[in-house]
Amino acid sequence: MQEIQDQPGAIHPHPKPFDGPQSWTARNFSGPSDWLLSLSEETRRELKAAVAHAKKHCAEAAKLQREDFPLPSFALTAAEIRRRLRDGSGFVVLRGLALDDYAEDDARLLYAGLGTHLGTILPQNLRGDKLYSVRDEGIRVEAEYGRTGVRFSKSSAAFDFHTDSPSRVAGHTPDVIGLLVLRTAKAGGDSALVSGYALHNILREQRPDVLHRLYQPFWVDRRAELPPGEEPVLPVPVFTFDGRLTVRYLRFYITKGQEWKAEPLSSADVEALDVFEEVTRRPDVAVMVPLERGDIQLISNTFLLHSRTSYEDYAEPDRKRHYLRLWLAHRAE
């Protein structure tokens, strides 16, 4: 283990181990029943009426407000979801949408309408899109990086553990990420999650030198979606603690940001990131979250990291893997 070299102005890690429901590992779960929530029959009936109401009074999913989508029976479920996302495990899978009963435009309205009951919907790119398609569009990130819109979500490649928008892509870092499964892949594309609180505990115990480095900022690239007039890189630490732990991480953006600043990662920096990623890949740390058509996966983007395996798609365009993503900000209730 390397000795910690303290620099003037260095930020020190939270000194104690974390406990409670946020600091879970895979061993804390018995299976999907621990994170699944099912919509009630009453809510499913209300959803059809709410979609009809929204089409009459608003029509556009991107412009929906909560009052445009009345859903009284969902109130208690929505409160439980918000509690789990902020103070519980940080994730939930909502099951029970009868997607076959809806045209795709209506399904988008339904999804956005549910989102308005869980938080404030944020734009995800410079065009202001609030519903973002996660599907393979043939993007080759390494070859095309630097062009607006070149993002891993537009490929079928595996994606290591990360948080969304760590450097405020399009000006936002969301509190919550939602994924509605419209169609699954032919094979692969599996979702996995890791608790930042658990990572912090493991690193504090096994590699405090690495944890110390991860509290200091890295230059993180923003060119995937850079708002006009803003800096192409920002200094962002992996871990911060201000009453709550926050994790912000996407290694590719760190590497590109450091290169753009002409400050390539040092060997100690590379080791810190390698150790961090090695811990995320331990089978007793990450939890696999199987998803099926009609599921909505909701995860905290504040203290969870998520990943996806590579996938094989169907040849037919109308069968290809397609998820719809929401970015949400917490809203005071």
Secondary structure, DSSP 8 states (H G I E B T S, - for coil): -------TT-----SS---STTS--GGG--SGGGTEEE--HHHHHHHHHHHHHHHHHT--GGG--GGGS--GGGHHHHHHHHHHHHHSSSEEEEE---GGGS-HHHHHHHHHHHHHTTSEEE--STT--SSEEES-----HHHHTTSTT--GGGS-S-EEEE-S-TT-GGG---SEEEEEEEE--SEE--EEEEEHHHHHHHHHHH-HHHHHHHTS-EEEE-GGG--TTS-SEEEE-SEEESSSEEE---HHHHHHHHHHTT----HHHHHHHHHHHHHHT-TTT-EEE---TT-EEEEETTTEEEEE--EE--SSGGGS-EEEEEEEE----
